[in-house]
Amino acid sequence: MCGIVAYIGHREAYPVVIKGLKRLEYRGYDSTGVALLNGGSLKVYKKKGKVAELEDYVTGKDLKSHIAIGHTRWATHGEPSDRNAHPQMSGDGKLAMVHNGIIENYAQLKQELLNKGHQFSSDTDTEVLIHFIQEIKKSNQCSTEEALRIALKRVVGAYVILIVDEDNPDTLIAARKGSPLVIGVGKGEHFLASDASPIIEYTKEVVYVNDYEIAILKADELILKNISNEIQTPYIQKLDMELAAIEKGGYDHFMLKEVFEQPQTIFDSLRGRLDAKAGQLTLGGLREHMDLLKDANRIIIVACGTSWHAGLVAEYMIEELCRIPVEVEYASEFRYRNPVVGKGDVIIAVSQSGETADTLVAMESAKEKGAIILGVCNVVGSSIARLSNGGVYTHAGPEIGVASTKAFTAQLAVLCLIGLKIAEAKGTITAQRFQHLLDELEGVPDKVAIALKLNDQTKAIANKYKDARDFLYLGRGYNFPIALEGALKLKEISYIHAEGYPAAEMKHGPIALVDENLPVVFVATKDRYYDKVVSNIQEIKARKGKVIAVITEGDQIISGMADDVIVVPEADELVAPIISVIPLQLLAYHIGVLKGLDVDKPRNLAKSVTVE
């Protein structure tokens, strides 16, 4: 949620910050703004809408500055508007702040400040916090840095905060708890952002700020302290990312680019780990925990959204391969319902960003109770990666489109590797089956590339059904979570109501929706449930429903029954979901584009949910 960018150094700051905001716009696009500090002059420009609208608004204005902070917002407190956009100002106009997160006790703080005569011009918790910092600074006759430290001891919630101070025109102050912040280290300059994408153009040396740390930056100086004012040593890491990875590369949308990157990203998630020819599988991030994994009482997968669907597939995989009970939990529910967790339990946290707030809190709670924590995430150095006892990176590269595509298939590939590795260690899989699945996984990137050749055919089907009011997605076994994921993609991208169900559950309610106007998407690849799915299709056709079926090549039965079919390569049912989801991603994409929607930035959504 929300994207923040800042610069301090020898360059003109505004062009750096505005370009960075464009790269972070997938994190929020309700409103945007910048604060520019030039000598003793502080200027703030902000506007409802996307970054392009801010650019139009500032045309002809004084933008000279070597220090700037910027923000692109996903609204929490207060509707999207000019006055609720960040940066927010202190009452005396000397401090400007951008904020990613939620201050949970803002109402109490606001009432205290109102009693002291403060007046507010927005509905945001952010304005309350900057007024609170101003009040502390005035009452204690202290520096902005000290006032921030005192304020944060009262604050309840999550935040990344950037502050510029008119009275300290060569300094930028930042603080973090629960939301991501990375600092790029250059020569006589520093860059700050919610993730590395605005930074890699300028430097590959970065510092990931930890919770409860405060950074004080000048052009040629970085001081890192904890909230107790103790100096911390910054740990500088090298970014493993290229600029081309965050550019469209000739595609109309990031989403389409990322869909078409999947043969490579799935290969990258397997590379160095899977050697089918040698019959070997290596997962270094699990090696020291393998005894605990194979002897686990149960495995609990915690995730949100698309990652939760990946967890459902993993539940089927791990229970079948390893004979260990698996539960899949929404992190947002798991963290609040006081679950029974203890030693002998393994928690696998799945998150593209590695910063999902609910998942992080769920991990912390389980860790305190003695469970072993494994992370499956995409972003090196992310909070989940640092909190985990071990884990596996997906190596999908930056995912800019808000609706997850390549991160999902990389998660499926990695979770399959984990299941296979535990099964091998536990002895619950035959050598023949193990080798077969290694071969099958190794062939997945090529089969995904074949599925992508159906893009034009899928676009034609999308055009046929783009005006439907509702969709129903059905699947059985490993294909049921893929039906859920297909429905979610359609909802996210086209704003069409869609539901995913196990195909056998159709008769227990959803069949009441079926008529000649309802498209029903079956994920119907060849597996042990195939004959049952054929019967389910007949039930839909008997009620005049329109059937779109994703089927395995050579299937003559369903192709003769369905209104439209999309044929994908044959694969073992364990790995088939990685392939069968591809046409569902394309279907959602094309329907969204045909409806004239911004598929990269769907309304009300943000890429990384770092607040509750």
N, C-alpha and C positions, 0 to 999 in steps of 0.2 A: 504494500500500500504506500502511496506517495513516493515520489522520487526527489532526492535532494542532491544538489551539486554546489560546490564552492571552489573558488580559486584565490590564491594569494601568491604574488610574485611579480615578475618583470613584464609580463605580457599585458595587453589589454584584456581585462577580466570578462567583460560582457560577452564577447564572441565565444570564449571557452565555455562559459556557463550556459549560454543559450543552446549551443550544440550539444552539451551534455544533457540538458533537459529534453531535447528531442530524442536522445538515445534512451532516456529513462521514462519516456511518456507512457510506455506499456504499464508502468506502475501506478498510473493515475492521470486522468486528463479532464477533471472537472473544472479546474482553474489553474493558473500558473502565475509566477511572479519572480522578481529579482530585487535584491537590495545592493546598491553600488556605493562603496565608500571611497571617496576621492579626497585625500587630505582630511580636512575637518568637516566635509560635506557628505551627508548621508541622503541618498535618493532611493525611493522605493517605487517600483512600477509593478502593477499586478492587474490581472484581468480574468474574468470568467471565461472558460473555454480552453481550447488547446493552445499549445505553444505558438502556433502560427498566428493566433489572434493577439498574443502579447507582442510578437514581432511587429505586427501592423501598428499596434497601439504606441510603441516606443519610437516609431519612425520620426526622425527630426528632433528627438529629445537628446539631452546631454547624457551620454553613456560612458564618458571617460572615467576609468577607474582601474586600479590594479588589485583591488579586493572586491569580491562579489560573492553573494550567496543566492541560490535559486531553488525553486520548489515547483513541482507539478503535483497536483492534489487529487487524492481519492477521498471524497468528503466523509467525515465521521461526525464531528460536532458542527452543525450549521449547514444549511443547503449551499450548493455551489453558487457563488456570487462574487462580485468584485470585493466586497467588504470582508468576506470570509476567506478570501484567497490569502496565501502566505507570500511574502513575509508579513508577520504581525509586529506592531511597534509598541514600545513602552509608552506610558502616558506622557513622558517628557520629550518623546520623539528622538531620544539619543541612542536607543537600542533597537535593533531589528533582529528578528529570529524566524527561522524556518524549523519545522518540527514534523517528524514522522512518528506516529504512535498515538496513544490515547492517555490523557491524564485523568485517572479514574476519580480522584478526589477534587476535581476542579471546582465543583459547586461549593464546597466548603471554603476553598481558598478564595473563590470569587466573592462570597459573602463577607469574608474578613476584609477584603480589599474595598468592597463597596462601603463598608462601615468606616473605612479610613479616607473616603472621599474619591476613590478611583472611579473613573467613568470608562465604559467599554463601547467600542464601535463595531464589534463583531459578535458572533455567537460561538466563537471557537474557544476550546480549552487552551489553545496555544497563546492567545492574547492574555488569558488569565495568568499563564506561567510567566510571560515576559514582564507583566505588571508586578507579579510577585517578586521576581528578581530585582526589578527596579526598587521596589519597596524595601527589600532587604539591604540593597546597596545604600539607599538613603539613610535608613535607620541605623546601620552599623558603620557608616562612613568607610566602606570597604571597596575593594576592586570588583569589577564585574565577575572575574574568575571566582573570587571568594563568595560573592553573592550567589552565583550559580551553584557552587558546592553546598552551601547552606540550604538553598531552595530544594535541591535534589534529595536531601535527607527527609524532607517533608512530602515529597511527591510520591504518589502511588500510581503505578501504571508503566507503560512502555514508552520509550522515546529514543530518537536521535535528534539532537538539538544542535543547531549552528547559530552563533550569535556574532554580530559585528557591532562595534561600539564607537560612536562618533568621537568620543574622547580618547580613544586608543586606535588611531587610524592605521596602525601597522600590524594589528593583531586580529586573529580570528580564533574563536573558541568553539569547541565541539564537545559533546558528551553523548554517551550511549548506554542504553539498557533495553535489551529485548528487541531492538530493531537494528538492522545491519549498517555498518559504516566502515568504509575503506579509505585510506589516505594514500595518495600517490606521491612518491618522493622524487622530485626533480632537482635540477641544479638551480638553486636560488628561487625555487617555487614549490608550491604544494597544491595538490588537487584532492578534493574530497567528494565522495559520492556514495549513494546507496549500494551500488555494486560497481564492478570494475569497468563496465562498458564505456563510461565517459572518459576513462583515464588512460586506456591502453594506447591511444593515439600519441600520448605525450611521454609516458614512462611505463616501464614494466616492473618497477620496484614499488611495492605496496606494503602498508601496515594495516592489518585487520584489528580494529579497536575492539577491546573486550567490554563486557558489561561492567558498569560502574567505573568506567575510565573517562577522564577528561583530557582532551588534547588542547594545548595552547600552541598556536602556529603563527610564526612570522615567515617572511619569504625564505629565509635561510636557517630556520630553527623549528624543531618539533620537540615539544616537551609533553610527555605523557605522564599523568598522575592518576592514582586511584582516588576514590571519593574521600579518603582520609588524608589526602594531600601528600601522599608518599610517591616519590618519583618511580616510574616504571621504565624498564628498558624496552624501547620499541623493537619488535621482531620484524625485520624486513624480509619479505618473500618476493620471489620472482613470479610474475603472472605467466601462466601457460595459456595464452589466448592471443589470437591474431585479429587485426582490425577487420579483415574480410568476413569474419564470423558474425559480426554485428551489422553488416550491410546487406542490402537486398539482393545484390548480385544479379540484377536483370530481371528478377521476378516481380510480379505486380504487388505481391504482399509478402511479408515475412512468414505468414502462416503457410503459404504455398511453398516457399523456399524450404521451410523446415520439414514439411511433409516429404518433399523430394530429396532431402538430405538423409532420409532414414536408412537407405542401404549402407551409407558410410557411417552414420552414427551407431547403428547396431553393430557393424563390424568393429568400430572403435571400442564399444563396450565389451566385446569378446576378445579383442586383440591383446596378446600377451598373457591371456588367461586360459584360453581354450586351444588345445592342440589335438584335434581329432585324429590326425595321422598317428601320433604317438600314444593316443588314448589317455591323455593327461589333462587335468583341470587344476589350475593354480589360482588360489585367492589369498594373496598375502595378508590382506586385512582381516582374515578370519583365522589365520594359522594358529595363533596362540590361544584362541578360544574354542578350538574344534572339540576338545573333550567335553566342555560345557554344552556345546551345541548338540552333539550327538546323544548326550545324556539328559537333555532338557525335559522337564516335566511337560512343558507346553511352550508354544511360541505365540506371542501376541504381536500382530502387525498393527501399528497405529499410523494413520494417514488422513488426508483430507482430499476431497474432490477426485480428480483423475487418479492421483496416487492411491486413493482408497480402492479404486477399481483394479489397479495393478496388484494391490494387496489381496483382493478377492481371488484373482487368478493364482497368486502365489499360495493361497490357502489350499486350493485344489492340488497344486503341484507338490507342495511339501508334504501334505498328508498322504498323498499317493506314493511318493518316492521314499519318504523317511519314516512314515508311520508315527509321526508326532502330532498330537492335537494342536490345531492352529485356530486362533480367533482373530478376526479382523475388526478393528474398532475405529470408529470416527474419533479422531484425537480430541475434538471439541466436547464429546460426551465422556470419553475415557478420563479426562482430566478432572471432571467434576463429580463422578458418581462413586468415588471411593472404592475402586476395584480391588479385588483380592489378588495381590501380586507379592511375590517373595523370591527367596533364593531358589534357584532351579528353574526359574522362568526366564525366557529370553524375549526381549522387546526388540522388534525390528521397526525402526522409524523410517518411513518412506516420504521423501519430499524433494521436489525438483530444486527449489531454491536453497534448501537447508536452513531456512529462516522462518518457516511457518510457525506462528506463535503458539497455537494450540498444541501442535506436535512437540514443540520444545518443552512446554510445561508438563505434558504427559510424560516425556522422557525423564525430566528431573524428578517427578514424583515416583516413578517406577525405580529409578536409580537409588533413591533414598531408601526404598524398601528391599534393596538387595538384588534386584534383577540385573542381568547383564544386558547392556544396550548396544545394539548394532545400528549403524546408519546406512541408508541407501539414498544418496543424494547426488546432485549434479555439480554443485559449486564447491570447488576446493577452498578450504579455509572458512566455510560457513559455520554457523553456530551449531547445527546438528552434527557436523563432522567433528567439531572440537569437543562436544559433550559426550560423544559415543565412546564406548570402550574399544570398538573396532568397527569395521564396515567395508563397504565397497562403493567407489565412485562409479557413476554411470557413463561419464565421459561423452555426454551428448553435445557438449559445447553450449554456448549461450542460446537460450530460447527467448526470442523477443515477442513473438505472437502470444497474446494473452491466453488463448486456448492451447493447452498443452498437446503436442503431437509427438515430436521426436523424443521428448523426455519420457513419455509413456512407454513407447516401444523399447527404449533403452532400459527402463525399469523392469519391464517384463523379462528382457534378456538376462539382466543381472540377477533377478530373483530366481530365475530358472537355474542359473549357475550355482546360486547358493543352495537351492534344493538338491541339486545333483551332488554337490560337494559333501553336504551332510549325509546324504544317502550312501555315498561311497565310503565315508568314514564309519558309518553306522552298520554297513553291511546289509542294507535293506534293498539293494538293487543288484541284479545279476550283472556280471561283466558284459554279457551280450547286450542287455538293455541299456547299460551305461554307455557302451560304445555307440549303439544306435542313436541315442539322444545327442551325444557329442556330434555325430555326423549330421543329424537333423539341424541342430543349432548352427553349425558351421555353414549350412546351406541357406539359412534364413535371409541374409542380406541379398543374395541373388534372387530369391523368390519374391522379396519385397520389391526389388527393381522391376520384376515382371508385373507385379500387381499395379505398379505405378503407370504402366503402359495403358491402363484402362482409364486414364484421366479423361479423355475426350468422351468415352462412352458414359462415364459417370456424370459428366457435365450434361449430357443429353437427358439422362434420367432426372437430374436435378431440375432441369428446365420443365420437365413434365409435371413435377410435383411441388414446385416452389410456392404455389399459392395455397397449399393445404393448410388447414388450421391446426391440425394435430397429427402426430406420428406415433406409432407403437413399434417398439423394437423388442424382438424376442430371440432367445437363444437358450440352449440347455448345456449343462456341464461347463466346460471351459469357455464356451461361447456366451454363457449368460452374462458374465462381467463385461464382455465386449458389447453386448446389447446395451447394457447400462452406459458404457462409455460412448457409444454411438448416439444415444439419446441425449446425453449431456452435451456433446459437441454441437448437435443441432440446436439445442436450447441456447447455448452460449453465443453461437455465431449468427443464427437466423432469427432468434426470438420466437420461433415456433414451439408451441407446447409439445413435448415429447416425453414418453415414459418408456423405461426399460423393464422387462419382466422375464422371469424364467418362462419358457414357452408352455410348460405344463400348468403354470398358474393362470394362464389366460382364461381358462374355464371358470376360475374362481373370482370373476369380477370384470376384468378388462374386456372380455368378449362382448359385453354390453355396448361398448363403444363402436363396434365394427359395423360399418355400412359401406356403401359404394364410394364414399368420399374419404375413407380413412386409409392412408398408406400404412402398410405393416411391413417392417423390415425384418427379415429372418436372417440370422447368422447361422447358416445351415451347411457348414462344411462337413465332410465325411468323418464321422466318429462313432462311438458306441451308441449314441443317441439318435443316429440318423433316421431310422425308421419311425421313431416317435415324432421327430420334427416333421417328417412328411405327413403324418396324420394331423399334426397341428396346422399345417398349411392348408390341408383339405378342409379343415373346420373354418378357416378364414374365408376360403374361396366359396364355401357353401353359403356364406353370409354376404357375398358380393364385395368383400374387402379387396383392396389392391395390394398385391404381394410383390415386394422387391426382395430378392434373395441373393445373399452372398454364398456361392456354392463352389465346390471343388471341381477342377477341370475333369471332364469326362462324365459328369453327372447328367444323365438324360432324363431322369425321373422328375426332379424339381424344375429343370429347365422347361419341361413340358407343362408344368402347372402354374408357374409364377408369371406375373405380368411383365416383370423385368428381372434379369439376372445379371450378376457381376461374378465372373469366374476367376478364381484365384488358384495358384499352384497347390498341389496336394502336399500335405505335411502331416507329421505325427500330431495327434490331437493335443499333446502337451505344448508344442511350440506354435501350433496353428493360429492362436490368438494374435501373435505378433504380426502375422500376415493378414488375417481377416479384418483387422481394424483399419487397414489402409483405405479401402474403398469407403468406409464410413466417415473417415476424416475428409476425404475428397468430396463426398456427398454434402456434408455440412458446409464445407468451404464454398462450393459452387452455388448452393442455394442462397447462402449469405450474400455472395457477390451479385447474383442475379436479382436479388431484392434491393440492391443498391446500398448495402450496409458496409461499415468499416470493420472488416473481419479481424483485423489486427488489434482493434481497440473496441471490443464490444461494450455497450452501455453498462454502467454500474459495476463493471468488473475491473479488477486489477490483478497483476501477475503474481505478486508475492504477498500473501495475506499475513502481515506481521502484527496485526492487531486482532482482538477478539471480535 
